Amino acid sequence: MILTPEDITAIGLSLRVAITATAISLPFGFATGWLIVFKTFKGKVLLEVLINLPLTLPPVVIGYFLLLMLGKNGWLGQFLSSWGISVIFTWKAAVIASAVVGFPLLVRSIRLGMESIDQQLIEASRSLGASWYDSLATIVLPLSLRGIFAGSSLMFARSLGEFGATIIVAGNIPGVTQTIPLAIYDYASSPSSSTMALSLCLVSVVISVVVLFLHEMLGKQLDRSRGL
């Protein structure tokens, strides 16, 4: 296995982007899952369609839409520029792209965890005088932990492998926005760099295996703590 200093930087940036995107998306994913499962309102189907849309759209399309929105002529880009914040072609853009692409996986897993909760438990807590946020903190959140862990793992892994949206909105700048998939893409375009590409592929496999292993271990530990 051969890794250059640029490869080490790409690995570190990939982990940084994946962790940041997952951490930022987690509270929004939990709130969205709770809203879909426990609330009834007009436009619920439309909300679900919008959330799941990134699963069906090509990542390049998502990246282009983000580029239009966050660019210097986009409404969000102009707003951020007024505060001196630049996003396009920075690692922040890679975080946003990864968050958008991975968010549906996070919400879906959390939603499945919430749907498995016995509704009678929540009704009993409310009949005993618990407010909605007390029921949320003492019943919904603890019983949704497995779904939260699963969704976080899936989103982290998806963010780690994000390519299409990232290269459009963040570019492929070594040492700045170049993640593992982008570095592999550069190496794969040169026949003499196949060994370097294989090295990064192996690193990606190892990281993914570790994430899945931790996910299984946390899930089993959670099941044991709940007496399952």
N, CA, C and O of each residue as an XYZ file, in Angstrom:
912
protein
N       0.843     -1.198      0.000
C       0.000      0.000      0.000
C       0.873      1.241      0.000
O       1.740      1.410      0.857
N       0.629      2.109     -0.979
C       1.409      3.327     -1.126
C       0.476      4.518     -0.969
O      -0.513      4.645     -1.691
N       0.802      5.395     -0.012
C      -0.011      6.582      0.213
C       0.895      7.807      0.236
O       1.872      7.854      0.984
N       0.566      8.791     -0.584
C       1.312     10.038     -0.619
C       0.737     10.996      0.420
O      -0.356     10.761      0.936
N       1.455     12.069      0.731
C       0.886     13.075      1.650
C      -0.458     13.617      1.170
O      -1.335     13.912      1.981
N      -0.622     13.750     -0.153
C      -1.910     14.211     -0.679
C      -3.004     13.191     -0.413
O      -4.150     13.559     -0.153
N      -2.655     11.903     -0.477
C      -3.634     10.859     -0.180
C      -4.057     10.906      1.286
O      -5.237     10.759      1.605
N      -3.089     11.112      2.170
C      -3.403     11.222      3.600
C      -4.345     12.393      3.844
O      -5.285     12.296      4.633
N      -4.081     13.500      3.156
C      -4.963     14.675      3.281
C      -6.358     14.356      2.776
O      -7.345     14.765      3.386
N      -6.454     13.623      1.655
C      -7.756     13.255      1.099
C      -8.522     12.343      2.051
O      -9.736     12.477      2.198
N      -7.822     11.425      2.692
C      -8.469     10.528      3.657
C      -8.993     11.324      4.847
O     -10.128     11.130      5.283
N      -8.161     12.214      5.367
C      -8.584     13.041      6.494
C      -9.755     13.932      6.142
O     -10.669     14.113      6.947
N      -9.733     14.492      4.933
C     -10.833     15.363      4.503
C     -12.123     14.572      4.325
O     -13.200     15.053      4.675
N     -12.019     13.367      3.784
C     -13.204     12.523      3.615
C     -13.854     12.226      4.960
O     -15.074     12.312      5.098
N     -13.036     11.875      5.953
C     -13.572     11.604      7.283
C     -14.190     12.857      7.891
O     -15.246     12.799      8.520
N     -13.527     13.979      7.697
C     -14.027     15.248      8.227
C     -15.366     15.620      7.600
O     -16.291     16.037      8.297
N     -15.464     15.468      6.284
C     -16.701     15.794      5.584
C     -17.830     14.861      6.011
O     -18.945     15.314      6.270
N     -17.547     13.559      6.087
C     -18.578     12.582      6.443
C     -19.072     12.786      7.870
O     -20.275     12.737      8.126
N     -18.150     13.015      8.794
C     -18.536     13.227     10.192
C     -19.347     14.507     10.338
O     -20.370     14.520     11.023
N     -18.899     15.578      9.702
C     -19.593     16.865      9.805
C     -20.981     16.793      9.185
O     -21.949     17.275      9.773
N     -21.086     16.196      8.003
C     -22.381     16.088      7.329
C     -23.357     15.264      8.166
O     -24.533     15.612      8.271
N     -22.875     14.177      8.758
C     -23.742     13.330      9.579
C     -24.178     14.059     10.842
O     -25.349     14.016     11.217
N     -23.234     14.730     11.495
C     -23.548     15.433     12.746
C     -24.542     16.565     12.518
O     -25.458     16.761     13.317
N     -24.364     17.312     11.425
C     -25.271     18.420     11.131
C     -26.663     17.914     10.764
O     -27.664     18.517     11.152
N     -26.731     16.824     10.026
C     -28.006     16.312      9.534
C     -28.791     15.560     10.597
O     -30.013     15.455     10.492
N     -28.120     15.034     11.621
C     -28.787     14.158     12.585
C     -29.986     14.806     13.278
O     -31.058     14.200     13.285
N     -29.869     16.004     13.860
C     -31.060     16.594     14.505
C     -32.187     16.879     13.527
O     -33.358     16.714     13.870
N     -31.850     17.306     12.309
C     -32.881     17.561     11.308
C     -33.530     16.251     10.847
O     -34.734     16.204     10.597
N     -32.729     15.194     10.737
C     -33.274     13.907     10.357
C     -34.208     13.345     11.409
O     -35.245     12.763     11.089
N     -33.830     13.524     12.682
C     -34.695     13.048     13.772
C     -36.002     13.823     13.790
O     -37.073     13.234     13.935
N     -35.921     15.140     13.643
C     -37.126     15.975     13.641
C     -38.025     15.635     12.457
O     -39.248     15.594     12.594
N     -37.427     15.393     11.309
C     -38.215     15.055     10.126
C     -38.893     13.701     10.289
O     -40.065     13.545      9.945
N     -38.156     12.720     10.813
C     -38.745     11.408     11.051
C     -39.897     11.473     12.031
O     -40.933     10.841     11.823
N     -39.721     12.235     13.102
C     -40.791     12.397     14.096
C     -42.019     13.060     13.477
O     -43.153     12.672     13.754
N     -41.777     14.062     12.639
C     -42.881     14.779     11.999
C     -43.677     13.853     11.088
O     -44.907     13.910     11.070
N     -42.991     13.005     10.334
C     -43.663     12.116      9.387
C     -44.431     11.011     10.107
O     -45.541     10.658      9.710
N     -43.834     10.469     11.168
C     -44.431      9.318     11.847
C     -45.574      9.721     12.769
O     -46.608      9.054     12.805
N     -45.397     10.800     13.509
C     -46.342     11.115     14.588
C     -47.273     12.289     14.303
O     -48.132     12.604     15.127
N     -47.121     12.928     13.175
C     -47.974     14.075     12.879
C     -48.752     13.851     11.580
O     -48.281     13.188     10.656
N     -49.947     14.421     11.543
C     -50.778     14.380     10.346
C     -51.008     15.808      9.876
O     -51.461     16.653     10.648
N     -50.702     16.075      8.631
C     -50.838     17.434      8.109
C     -50.933     17.375      6.585
O     -50.528     16.394      5.961
N     -51.468     18.427      6.008
C     -51.549     18.520      4.564
C     -50.152     18.687      3.974
O     -49.303     19.386      4.528
N     -49.941     18.043      2.864
C     -48.641     18.130      2.217
C     -47.632     17.121      2.730
O     -46.448     17.210      2.407
N     -48.086     16.160      3.528
C     -47.171     15.160      4.090
C     -46.547     14.302      2.989
O     -45.355     13.995      3.028
N     -47.354     13.926      2.023
C     -46.853     13.124      0.907
C     -45.811     13.911      0.115
O     -44.791     13.361     -0.299
N     -46.074     15.203     -0.092
C     -45.125     16.047     -0.819
C     -43.803     16.135     -0.072
O     -42.735     16.106     -0.684
N     -43.875     16.243      1.261
C     -42.662     16.292      2.067
C     -41.855     15.006      1.908
O     -40.633     15.052      1.766
N     -42.531     13.867      1.932
C     -41.839     12.594      1.781
C     -41.194     12.479      0.401
O     -40.086     11.960      0.265
N     -41.898     12.967     -0.617
C     -41.338     12.928     -1.971
C     -40.081     13.783     -2.057
O     -39.082     13.359     -2.639
N     -40.122     14.979     -1.485
C     -38.970     15.882     -1.535
C     -37.775     15.293     -0.771
O     -36.628     15.426     -1.198
N     -38.060     14.646      0.357
C     -36.980     14.058      1.147
C     -36.301     12.922      0.391
O     -35.077     12.793      0.425
N     -37.098     12.095     -0.294
C     -36.561     10.931     -0.990
C     -36.075     11.239     -2.399
O     -35.494     10.374     -3.055
N     -36.304     12.454     -2.868
C     -35.910     12.820     -4.230
C     -34.423     12.609     -4.517
O     -34.085     12.133     -5.600
N     -33.513     12.948     -3.582
C     -32.087     12.715     -3.870
C     -31.722     11.251     -4.106
O     -30.665     10.966     -4.669
N     -32.587     10.311     -3.681
C     -32.313      8.899     -3.929
C     -32.517      8.526     -5.393
O     -31.921      7.566     -5.881
N     -33.355      9.280     -6.091
C     -33.667      8.966     -7.480
C     -32.943      9.871     -8.474
O     -32.743      9.490     -9.627
N     -32.555     11.048     -8.041
C     -31.846     11.964     -8.939
C     -30.378     11.582     -9.056
O     -29.783     11.146     -8.070
N     -29.779     11.732    -10.229
C     -28.330     11.546    -10.347
C     -27.601     12.551     -9.458
O     -27.992     13.717     -9.411
N     -26.555     12.128     -8.755
C     -25.825     13.070     -7.891
C     -25.317     14.303     -8.625
O     -25.217     15.378     -8.035
N     -24.994     14.155     -9.910
C     -24.521     15.308    -10.683
C     -25.615     16.366    -10.783
O     -25.328     17.562    -10.732
N     -26.866     15.933    -10.926
C     -27.992     16.872    -10.992
C     -28.126     17.620     -9.661
O     -28.338     18.832     -9.638
N     -28.002     16.887     -8.566
C     -28.065     17.523     -7.248
C     -26.931     18.541     -7.104
O     -27.139     19.650     -6.611
N     -25.739     18.154     -7.537
C     -24.607     19.070     -7.460
C     -24.817     20.327     -8.281
O     -24.434     21.418     -7.860
N     -25.426     20.179     -9.458
C     -25.663     21.352    -10.296
C     -26.694     22.280     -9.668
O     -26.535     23.501     -9.695
N     -27.750     21.703     -9.101
C     -28.744     22.536     -8.407
C     -28.105     23.276     -7.238
O     -28.394     24.451     -7.012
N     -27.244     22.596     -6.499
C     -26.553     23.246     -5.375
C     -25.628     24.348     -5.882
O     -25.486     25.393     -5.248
N     -25.003     24.103     -7.026
C     -24.120     25.118     -7.609
C     -24.909     26.368     -7.983
O     -24.451     27.488     -7.756
N     -26.093     26.174     -8.555
C     -26.937     27.319     -8.903
C     -27.404     28.069     -7.663
O     -27.498     29.296     -7.667
N     -27.691     27.331     -6.617
C     -28.222     27.953     -5.409
C     -27.135     28.637     -4.589
O     -27.350     29.711     -4.027
N     -25.954     28.000     -4.525
C     -24.878     28.508     -3.670
C     -23.874     29.369     -4.418
O     -22.988     29.959     -3.799
N     -23.997     29.452     -5.747
C     -23.077     30.264     -6.539
C     -23.243     31.753     -6.273
O     -24.142     32.169     -5.541
N     -22.380     32.540     -6.867
C     -22.397     33.979     -6.590
C     -23.676     34.648     -7.074
O     -24.036     35.723     -6.593
N     -24.378     34.008     -8.040
C     -25.637     34.568     -8.533
C     -26.854     33.883     -7.914
O     -27.989     34.278     -8.181
N     -26.629     32.872     -7.101
C     -27.730     32.185     -6.451
C     -28.232     32.959     -5.246
O     -27.500     33.751     -4.653
N     -29.505     32.719     -4.886
C     -30.082     33.497     -3.780
C     -29.384     33.196     -2.463
O     -29.156     34.104     -1.663
N     -29.043     31.935     -2.226
C     -28.367     31.598     -0.978
C     -26.907     32.029     -1.013
O     -26.344     32.460     -0.006
N     -26.305     31.903     -2.200
C     -24.919     32.336     -2.333
C     -24.754     33.826     -2.108
O     -23.788     34.257     -1.479
N     -25.694     34.619     -2.621
C     -25.641     36.066     -2.414
C     -25.846     36.416     -0.946
O     -25.199     37.322     -0.421
N     -26.747     35.694     -0.286
C     -26.984     35.951      1.134
C     -25.729     35.642      1.949
O     -25.347     36.422      2.821
N     -25.091     34.509      1.666
C     -23.881     34.145      2.406
C     -22.733     35.110      2.098
O     -21.930     35.434      2.973
N     -22.667     35.562      0.850
C     -21.612     36.518      0.475
C     -21.755     37.828      1.227
O     -20.760     38.481      1.543
N     -22.998     38.213      1.516
C     -23.214     39.450      2.269
C     -22.665     39.352      3.683
O     -22.403     40.370      4.324
N     -22.492     38.124      4.174
C     -21.905     37.893      5.496
C     -20.442     37.485      5.403
O     -19.825     37.107      6.399
N     -19.895     37.566      4.194
C     -18.494     37.225      4.000
C     -18.206     35.744      4.038
O     -17.084     35.333      4.335
N     -19.215     34.933      3.739
C     -19.060     33.481      3.772
C     -18.999     32.951      2.343
O     -19.896     33.205      1.538
N     -17.947     32.224      2.041
C     -17.786     31.606      0.729
C     -17.907     30.092      0.882
O     -17.270     29.492      1.748
N     -18.732     29.484      0.030
C     -19.004     28.048      0.153
C     -18.500     27.265     -1.053
O     -17.864     26.223     -0.898
N     -18.785     27.768     -2.258
C     -18.439     27.048     -3.474
C     -16.939     26.788     -3.539
O     -16.133     27.673     -3.253
N     -16.570     25.555     -3.922
C     -15.191     25.113     -4.067
C     -14.420     25.190     -2.748
O     -13.229     25.500     -2.723
N     -15.125     24.902     -1.663
C     -14.502     24.726     -0.355
C     -14.986     23.406      0.226
O     -15.889     22.771     -0.319
N     -14.380     22.998      1.332
C     -14.799     21.733      1.935
C     -16.210     21.834      2.507
O     -16.886     20.822      2.693
N     -16.649     23.066      2.786
C     -18.031     23.252      3.253
C     -19.026     22.825      2.179
O     -20.074     22.262      2.498
N     -18.715     23.082      0.923
C     -19.592     22.664     -0.167
C     -19.661     21.146     -0.242
O     -20.715     20.587     -0.544
N     -18.552     20.478      0.029
C     -18.550     19.013      0.053
C     -19.433     18.490      1.177
O     -20.106     17.471      1.019
N     -19.434     19.181      2.308
C     -20.296     18.790      3.430
C     -21.767     18.936      3.037
O     -22.573     18.043      3.297
N     -22.114     20.057      2.415
C     -23.501     20.286      2.003
C     -23.942     19.242      0.990
O     -25.047     18.709      1.093
N     -23.091     18.945      0.013
C     -23.431     17.941     -0.999
C     -23.639     16.571     -0.361
O     -24.591     15.866     -0.697
N     -22.759     16.196      0.551
C     -22.890     14.901      1.221
C     -24.139     14.853      2.089
O     -24.815     13.826      2.157
N     -24.445     15.965      2.755
C     -25.636     16.012      3.615
C     -26.909     15.859      2.796
O     -27.821     15.138      3.201
N     -26.983     16.521      1.658
C     -28.181     16.443      0.818
C     -28.364     15.037      0.255
O     -29.474     14.505      0.250
N     -27.288     14.446     -0.212
C     -27.381     13.122     -0.831
C     -27.681     12.040      0.209
O     -28.431     11.106     -0.074
N     -27.109     12.155      1.398
C     -27.282     11.119      2.411
C     -28.475     11.300      3.323
O     -28.837     10.375      4.049
N     -29.095     12.468      3.304
C     -30.199     12.756      4.223
C     -31.367     11.777      4.098
O     -31.907     11.373      5.128
N     -31.791     11.372      2.889
C     -32.901     10.418      2.795
C     -32.631      9.098      3.506
O     -33.543      8.521      4.099
N     -31.396      8.611      3.457
C     -31.054      7.363      4.136
C     -31.164      7.517      5.643
O     -31.624      6.611      6.339
N     -30.743      8.664      6.139
C     -30.834      8.941      7.568
C     -32.290      8.981      8.023
O     -32.654      8.350      9.014
N     -33.113      9.720      7.301
C     -34.524      9.855      7.676
C     -35.238      8.519      7.579
O     -36.053      8.192      8.442
N     -34.952      7.751      6.557
C     -35.640      6.466      6.379
C     -35.353      5.517      7.538
O     -36.269      4.860      8.032
N     -34.116      5.434      7.974
C     -33.769      4.547      9.076
C     -34.397      5.009     10.390
O     -34.918      4.201     11.158
N     -34.341      6.321     10.639
C     -34.957      6.853     11.867
C     -36.463      6.636     11.826
O     -37.068      6.297     12.843
N     -37.062      6.825     10.681
C     -38.507      6.632     10.540
C     -38.889      5.187     10.837
O     -39.876      4.940     11.531
N     -38.124      4.235     10.322
C     -38.418      2.823     10.591
C     -38.308      2.513     12.081
O     -39.101      1.747     12.629
N     -37.306      3.124     12.730
C     -37.170      2.922     14.168
C     -38.351      3.489     14.936
O     -38.817      2.873     15.895
N     -38.837      4.636     14.534
C     -39.978      5.259     15.215
C     -41.271      4.508     14.949
O     -42.123      4.412     15.833
N     -41.428      3.973     13.747
C     -42.648      3.248     13.419
C     -42.782      1.951     14.202
O     -43.883      1.419     14.343
N     -41.663      1.437     14.714
C     -41.705      0.202     15.507
C     -42.086      0.457     16.964
O     -42.272     -0.496     17.721
N     -42.207      1.715     17.369
C     -42.571      2.048     18.753
C     -44.060      1.803     18.970
O     -44.895      2.198     18.156
N     -44.372      1.154     20.068
C     -45.768      0.906     20.416
C     -46.451      2.241     20.734
O     -46.060      2.938     21.670
N     -47.449      2.579     19.966
C     -48.143      3.850     20.139
C     -48.804      3.952     21.513
O     -49.002      5.049     22.033
N     -49.139      2.812     22.089
C     -49.795      2.819     23.398
C     -48.868      3.363     24.495
O     -49.333      3.935     25.481
N     -47.570      3.179     24.315
C     -46.629      3.721     25.290
C     -46.692      5.247     25.311
O     -46.671      5.865     26.375
N     -46.769      5.832     24.151
C     -46.841      7.285     24.066
C     -48.173      7.785     24.602
O     -48.223      8.783     25.322
N     -49.257      7.089     24.251
C     -50.573      7.485     24.744
C     -50.654      7.372     26.263
O     -51.281      8.204     26.918
N     -50.013      6.333     26.826
C     -50.012      6.170     28.283
C     -49.262      7.305     28.961
O     -49.698      7.814     29.993
N     -48.130      7.703     28.379
C     -47.361      8.795     28.970
C     -48.119     10.103     28.903
O     -48.055     10.910     29.831
N     -48.840     10.322     27.806
C     -49.602     11.557     27.683
C     -50.782     11.564     28.650
O     -51.137     12.611     29.191
N     -51.403     10.369     28.872
C     -52.523     10.287     29.809
C     -52.077     10.520     31.241
O     -52.883     10.905     32.088
N     -50.796     10.288     31.520
C     -50.261     10.522     32.861
C     -49.762     11.951     33.045
O     -49.193     12.293     34.082
N     -49.979     12.774     32.036
C     -49.635     14.182     32.171
C     -48.343     14.608     31.514
O     -47.943     15.766     31.637
N     -47.683     13.703     30.821
C     -46.423     14.059     30.157
C     -46.700     14.948     28.954
O     -47.641     14.705     28.199
N     -45.895     15.958     28.782
C     -46.020     16.817     27.609
C     -45.424     16.096     26.405
O     -44.811     15.038     26.547
N     -45.610     16.681     25.206
C     -45.121     16.019     24.000
C     -43.600     15.907     23.999
O     -43.049     14.923     23.507
N     -42.915     16.925     24.555
C     -41.455     16.846     24.564
C     -40.943     15.893     25.641
O     -39.846     15.350     25.510
N     -41.735     15.680     26.722
C     -41.355     14.663     27.698
C     -41.470     13.269     27.080
O     -40.589     12.429     27.263
N     -42.554     13.033     26.353
C     -42.715     11.743     25.671
C     -41.625     11.550     24.621
O     -41.128     10.444     24.410
N     -41.268     12.652     23.973
C     -40.217     12.585     22.954
C     -38.878     12.194     23.568
O     -38.146     11.374     23.014
N     -38.565     12.790     24.720
C     -37.258     12.570     25.340
C     -37.162     11.238     26.080
O     -36.091     10.636     26.142
N     -38.291     10.774     26.647
C     -38.242      9.576     27.493
C     -38.707      8.302     26.804
O     -38.416      7.200     27.269
N     -39.432      8.449     25.692
C     -39.942      7.259     25.008
C     -39.445      7.184     23.558
O     -38.800      6.212     23.165
N     -39.749      8.209     22.779
C     -39.435      8.164     21.352
C     -37.933      8.104     21.109
O     -37.456      7.264     20.345
N     -37.197      8.984     21.751
C     -35.755      9.022     21.522
C     -35.055      7.730     21.951
O     -34.305      7.172     21.150
N     -35.260      7.225     23.177
C     -34.575      5.975     23.561
C     -34.933      4.790     22.672
O     -34.069      3.981     22.334
N     -36.216      4.685     22.290
C     -36.646      3.545     21.487
C     -36.292      3.708     20.007
O     -36.484      2.784     19.217
N     -35.783      4.869     19.636
C     -35.384      5.103     18.246
C     -33.870      5.017     18.056
O     -33.370      5.245     16.954
N     -33.147      4.694     19.111
C     -31.687      4.738     19.041
C     -31.117      3.802     17.980
O     -30.166      4.151     17.281
N     -31.706      2.608     17.863
C     -31.192      1.684     16.856
C     -31.347      2.269     15.448
O     -30.436      2.178     14.625
N     -32.517      2.874     15.181
C     -32.718      3.512     13.892
C     -31.787      4.693     13.682
O     -31.326      4.939     12.567
N     -31.513      5.424     14.758
C     -30.584      6.553     14.666
C     -29.178      6.070     14.349
O     -28.501      6.651     13.501
N     -28.728      5.006     15.025
C     -27.407      4.442     14.754
C     -27.318      3.929     13.316
O     -26.329      4.156     12.619
N     -28.372      3.232     12.889
C     -28.373      2.686     11.532
C     -28.332      3.806     10.495
O     -27.557      3.751      9.540
N     -29.180      4.835     10.694
C     -29.201      5.942      9.751
C     -27.895      6.719      9.720
O     -27.431      7.128      8.656
N     -27.305      6.919     10.894
C     -26.030      7.631     10.960
C     -24.931      6.851     10.247
O     -24.109      7.435      9.541
N     -24.915      5.535     10.430
C     -23.916      4.699      9.769
C     -24.070      4.734      8.258
O     -23.089      4.859      7.526
N     -25.320      4.621      7.796
C     -25.565      4.650      6.359
C     -25.195      6.002      5.759
O     -24.596      6.074      4.687
N     -25.558      7.072      6.462
C     -25.251      8.396      5.937
C     -23.747      8.657      5.942
O     -23.213      9.247      5.003
N     -23.062      8.215      7.002
C     -21.612      8.385      7.048
C     -20.954      7.657      5.875
O     -20.085      8.205      5.197
N     -21.386      6.403      5.646
C     -20.804      5.629      4.550
C     -21.126      6.266      3.199
O     -20.278      6.309      2.308
N     -22.359      6.762      3.054
C     -22.735      7.412      1.792
C     -21.946      8.698      1.586
O     -21.527      8.997      0.467
N     -21.742      9.450      2.643
C     -20.962     10.691      2.547
C     -19.512     10.387      2.212
O     -18.866     11.136      1.479
N     -19.005      9.292      2.749
C     -17.620      8.920      2.498
C     -17.383      8.602      1.023
O     -16.292      8.822      0.498
N     -18.416      8.084      0.363
C     -18.265      7.705     -1.035
C     -18.879      8.679     -2.022
O     -18.947      8.384     -3.216
N     -19.326      9.829     -1.553
C     -19.973     10.799     -2.444
C     -18.982     11.343     -3.478
O     -17.863     11.732     -3.143
N     -19.419     11.363     -4.738
C     -18.551     11.809     -5.829
C     -19.235     12.843     -6.719
O     -18.741     13.960     -6.876
N     -20.384     12.461     -7.306
C     -20.989     13.283     -8.349
C     -21.339     14.688     -7.923
O     -20.958     15.652     -8.588
N     -22.067     14.821     -6.813
C     -22.463     16.152     -6.354
C     -21.256     16.939     -5.852
O     -21.176     18.155     -6.028
N     -20.325     16.233     -5.228
C     -19.156     16.913     -4.654
C     -18.280     17.538     -5.719
O     -17.836     18.676     -5.568
N     -18.029     16.814     -6.787
C     -17.112     17.333     -7.816
C     -17.718     18.540     -8.529
O     -16.985     19.384     -9.043
N     -19.055     18.631     -8.566
C     -19.701     19.775     -9.220
C     -19.638     21.013     -8.337
O     -19.294     22.096     -8.809
N     -19.966     20.859     -7.066
C     -20.128     22.023     -6.198
C     -18.863     22.369     -5.412
O     -18.691     23.509     -4.980
N     -17.974     21.381     -5.226
C     -16.756     21.640     -4.455
C     -15.495     21.547     -5.293
O     -14.441     22.033     -4.882
N     -15.589     20.927     -6.464
C     -14.414     20.786     -7.301
C     -13.522     19.658     -6.828
O     -13.847     18.933     -5.888
N     -12.402     19.526     -7.493
C     -11.432     18.472     -7.177
C     -10.065     19.115     -6.982
O      -9.157     18.955     -7.797
N      -9.947     19.843     -5.880
C      -8.722     20.610     -5.600
C      -7.889     19.845     -4.578
O      -8.298     19.739     -3.421
N      -6.737     19.309     -4.968
C      -5.918     18.547     -4.020
C      -5.564     19.368     -2.781
O      -5.127     20.514     -2.882
N      -5.759     18.772     -1.638
C      -5.440     19.433     -0.384
C      -6.507     20.380      0.115
O      -6.403     20.896      1.227
N      -7.543     20.622     -0.695
C      -8.601     21.567     -0.318
C      -9.960     20.881     -0.320
O     -10.661     20.872      0.692
N     -10.332     20.303     -1.467
C     -11.645     19.646     -1.566
C     -11.551     18.219     -2.094
O     -12.575     17.564     -2.286
N     -10.352     17.739     -2.329
C     -10.197     16.392     -2.898
C     -10.393     15.327     -1.826
O      -9.591     15.206     -0.900
N     -11.469     14.556     -1.964
C     -11.749     13.462     -1.045
C     -11.250     12.146     -1.653
O     -10.674     12.138     -2.742
N     -11.472     11.054     -0.952
C     -11.001      9.753     -1.441
C     -11.556      9.416     -2.826
O     -10.772      9.070     -3.709
N     -12.874      9.502     -3.061
C     -13.379      9.179     -4.400
C     -12.795     10.065     -5.496
O     -12.529      9.588     -6.599
N     -12.595     11.348     -5.204
C     -12.038     12.251     -6.211
C     -10.580     11.926     -6.497
O     -10.131     12.018     -7.639
N      -9.840     11.546     -5.460
C      -8.441     11.160     -5.659
C      -8.355      9.872     -6.469
O      -7.489      9.743     -7.335
N      -9.239      8.925     -6.197
C      -9.268      7.677     -6.974
C      -9.589      7.973     -8.432
O      -9.014      7.367     -9.336
N     -10.504      8.901     -8.656
C     -10.856      9.299    -10.020
C      -9.641      9.850    -10.763
O      -9.422      9.526    -11.930
N      -8.858     10.678    -10.087
C      -7.646     11.215    -10.712
C      -6.660     10.100    -11.051
O      -6.103     10.065    -12.148
N      -6.451      9.193    -10.103
C      -5.507      8.097    -10.327
C      -5.996      7.149    -11.426
O      -5.202      6.657    -12.228
N      -7.304      6.899    -11.458
C      -7.851      5.957    -12.438
C      -7.727      6.473    -13.866
O      -7.722      5.686    -14.813
N      -7.627      7.782    -14.026
C      -7.485      8.356    -15.367
C      -6.077      8.191    -15.922
O      -5.832      8.473    -17.095
N      -5.147      7.733    -15.077
C      -3.770      7.521    -15.520
C      -3.396      6.052    -15.320
O      -3.383      5.580    -14.183
N      -3.090      5.313    -16.398
C      -2.762      3.891    -16.266
C      -1.562      3.623    -15.352
O      -1.468      2.554    -14.750
N      -0.646      4.592    -15.248
C       0.543      4.390    -14.421
C       0.275      4.568    -12.938
O       1.160      4.322    -12.118
N      -0.936      4.993    -12.579
C      -1.249      5.259    -11.178
C      -2.242      4.257    -10.596
O      -2.912      4.542     -9.604
N      -2.331      3.083    -11.219
C      -3.300      2.090    -10.761
C      -2.991      1.616     -9.343
O      -3.908      1.318     -8.578
N      -1.714      1.545     -8.989
C      -1.344      1.120     -7.636
C      -1.819      2.131     -6.600
O      -2.299      1.755     -5.530
N      -1.684      3.413     -6.921
C      -2.137      4.455     -6.000
C      -3.651      4.401     -5.831
O      -4.165      4.551     -4.722
N      -4.366      4.185     -6.946
C      -5.824      4.089     -6.872
C      -6.242      2.888     -6.026
O      -7.171      2.978     -5.223
N      -5.545      1.756     -6.212
C      -5.871      0.551     -5.446
C      -5.624      0.770     -3.959
O      -6.380      0.267     -3.127
N      -4.589      1.504     -3.617
C      -4.291      1.779     -2.213
C      -5.430      2.553     -1.552
O      -5.848      2.228     -0.440
N      -5.928      3.579     -2.245
C      -7.040      4.347     -1.692
C      -8.327      3.528     -1.652
O      -9.143      3.698     -0.747
N      -8.511      2.644     -2.624
C      -9.679      1.754     -2.597
C      -9.637      0.860     -1.366
O     -10.659      0.643     -0.716
N      -8.459      0.343     -1.046
C      -8.316     -0.511      0.134
C      -8.581      0.280      1.415
O      -9.204     -0.232      2.345
N      -8.110      1.518      1.462
C      -8.385      2.371      2.620
C      -9.884      2.592      2.776
O     -10.415      2.540      3.885
N     -10.561      2.838      1.661
C     -12.007      3.050      1.695
C     -12.726      1.797      2.190
O     -13.679      1.888      2.965
N     -12.272      0.633      1.744
C     -12.872     -0.626      2.190
C     -12.682     -0.812      3.690
O     -13.613     -1.203      4.394
N     -11.482     -0.534      4.176
C     -11.192     -0.701      5.604
C     -12.073      0.218      6.446
O     -12.638     -0.212      7.452
N     -12.191      1.482      6.037
C     -13.024      2.429      6.784
C     -14.479      1.964      6.796
O     -15.140      2.021      7.832
N     -14.976      1.506      5.652
C     -16.366      1.054      5.569
C     -16.599     -0.166      6.458
O     -17.630     -0.261      7.124
N     -15.647     -1.100      6.471
C     -15.776     -2.293      7.315
C     -15.807     -1.903      8.790
O     -16.588     -2.452      9.567
N     -14.960     -0.961      9.167
C     -14.927     -0.507     10.562
C     -16.257      0.136     10.944
O     -16.783     -0.115     12.028
N     -16.804      0.973     10.046
C     -18.083      1.624     10.328
C     -19.191      0.593     10.492
O     -19.991      0.688     11.423
N     -19.246     -0.393      9.597
C     -20.272     -1.431      9.688
C     -20.094     -2.294     10.932
O     -21.074     -2.698     11.558
N     -18.848     -2.575     11.287
C     -18.585     -3.366     12.487
C     -19.055     -2.627     13.739
O     -19.688     -3.216     14.615
N     -18.741     -1.337     13.813
C     -19.191     -0.543     14.955
C     -20.711     -0.460     15.004
O     -21.310     -0.493     16.079
N     -21.330     -0.352     13.827
C     -22.791     -0.310     13.774
C     -23.404     -1.586     14.342
O     -24.349     -1.524     15.128
N     -22.873     -2.738     13.949
C     -23.391     -4.009     14.449
C     -23.148     -4.159     15.944
O     -24.016     -4.640     16.673
N     -21.983     -3.752     16.395
C     -21.662     -3.874     17.817
C     -22.571     -2.982     18.659
O     -23.075     -3.410     19.698
N     -22.780     -1.749     18.214
C     -23.656     -0.835     18.953
C     -25.096     -1.339     18.949
O     -25.806     -1.224     19.948
N     -25.524     -1.904     17.807
C     -26.878     -2.428     17.732
C     -27.099     -3.592     18.680
O     -28.127     -3.662     19.353
N     -26.138     -4.505     18.737
C     -26.267     -5.645     19.643
C     -26.199     -5.204     21.100
O     -26.915     -5.736     21.948
N     -25.339     -4.231     21.390
C     -25.253     -3.720     22.753
C     -26.559     -3.054     23.162
O     -27.002     -3.194     24.302
N     -27.168     -2.338     22.242
C     -28.440     -1.685     22.527
C     -29.537     -2.718     22.747
O     -30.368     -2.554     23.641
N     -29.551     -3.790     21.939
C     -30.541     -4.849     22.118
C     -30.392     -5.531     23.466
O     -31.387     -5.849     24.118
N     -29.143     -5.761     23.892
C     -28.915     -6.403     25.188
C     -29.378     -5.490     26.324
O     -29.942     -5.967     27.308
N     -29.144     -4.187     26.195
C     -29.541     -3.259     27.245
C     -31.058     -3.152     27.361
O     -31.592     -2.817     28.418
N     -31.751     -3.446     26.239
C     -33.206     -3.409     26.242
C     -33.815     -4.764     26.533
O     -35.036     -4.917     26.568
N     -32.945     -5.755     26.744
C     -33.414     -7.089     27.093
C     -33.973     -7.873     25.933
O     -34.804     -8.759     26.130
N     -33.526     -7.559     24.698
C     -34.029     -8.247     23.509
C     -33.135     -9.424     23.182
O     -33.387    -10.139     22.212
